[in-house]
Amino acid sequence: MTKALICVAVPLLVLWLPMNQVLQGIDVVQVRMLAIFTLAVLCWVLEPIPIFATSVLLIGLELLLISNKGPIWFRDPSSIEEIGKLLPYQDILTTFASPIIMLFFGRLLFGDGCDKVSSGRKSRSGISQAFW
């Protein structure tokens, strides 16, 4: 419980810090990304939730906080200069479609399928009989 509280409290503190006094020349989008990065590091180190859930959470937060299709109160068009450059949502979603991610995902699904039908054990015994 305390791990989860730390992982939520520290990024919220980063969001509420007056960045114009701490770091000069940083805009709102950069502060939001710094808070997401802080959340990522804390969740990876303390592990209040599983690593894969952390990764999906980070991409979801990026879509909400720094994309051009996020909620209107996060991308107020009247103060675009103050907010900074919002990222296109397609660029954020392409992280899900990376070939490496799909390779790992397919491997996990294939491995789970082999475990369910015990084909891994059967193929190992067949290969070992061929060589022994």
N, C-alpha and C positions, 0 to 999 in steps of 0.2 A: 504494500500500500504506500509506503513512504517512497519507494522507487518511482511509482507512477506519479506521485505528488511532485517529486523533484523534476521529473521529465515534463510536467505540464507547467509548473511554476516558473522555472528558469526561462523558457522561451517567452512566456507572457511578460516577464520582467524585461526581457530584451525588447519586446514590442512597445512597452510603455516608457522606456528610457528616452529622455530628450536627446535624440541623436545629433541634433545640430550643435549641442554643447560637447558631446563625447567625441564624435567623428565629424569633421567638417566636410561638406559636399556630398552627403549621403542622402538619397531620396527615400520615399516611403516604400517603394518596391524592394529596394536593397535592404531596408530594415526588415521587411517581411521575410525575405530570403535568408537573412542572417538568423532570424528566429526559427525558421524551418530547419536550417543547418544545425542550429543548437539542439533542437528537438531530435534530429537524426543522430547526432553524436551521443546524446544522453540515452536515447532508446537503444542504441547499439551497444553501449557500454553497460548500462544497468539492466537491460532486457526485461522491462516490465511487461512487454508483449513480445510475441515471437518476431524474429527478424523479418520474415516474409510479410507479416502484418505491418511492420514498421515501414517497409518499402512501399506498400500500397497506400498507407496513410500519408506518406510524404508526397506522393504523386497527387493524391486527392487534395491535400492542402495547397499544393502549387496551383492546381486548377482553380481552387476557390480564391486564393489570395493574390496571385500574380498573373493570372491569365486575362486576356481581353474579353472573355466570356464569363467571368466570375459574377457573383451577385453585384447588383448596381451600387450598393453602398461601399463595396471595395474598389470600385472603379468609377468614382464620381467624375463625370465628364467636365464639370465646371473647373476642376483644378488639376488638369492633366500635367501641367508643368511641375506642380508640386509632387504629384504621385510618382512620376517617372515613366519609363517605357514598360508597358505591360507586354508580356509574351503572348504570341499567338497560341491558342489552345492546341492546335495541331502539333506544334513543336513539343509540347509537354506530353501529349498522348503518344507520340512516336516512340517514347521510351518503352511502352508496352509492346510495340511491334518490332523491337530489335531482334535480328536473327539469332543472336546469342541467347536472349531470353526465351525465345520460342524453342531453341534447341534444348535448353535445360528443362523447360516445361514439358516438352515431348518426351524427354528421357524419363522424367518422373512419372508421367502417365504410363509409359511403356513398362517401366519397372513395377509399378503397382499392378498392372494387368498381368504381368508374368508371375507375380507373387500370388495373385488370386487363383490362377489356373495351374500353378506349380510347374509351369513350363521351364522356369529357370533351373530347377532341380533336375528335371528330365534331360534338358540339354547338357547340363554339366556332367551327368552320369554317362551320357552317350559320348561326349567328347573325351572323358577320362578313360572309357573303355577302349576307344580308338588308339590312344597313346600308350596305354599300359598293357 
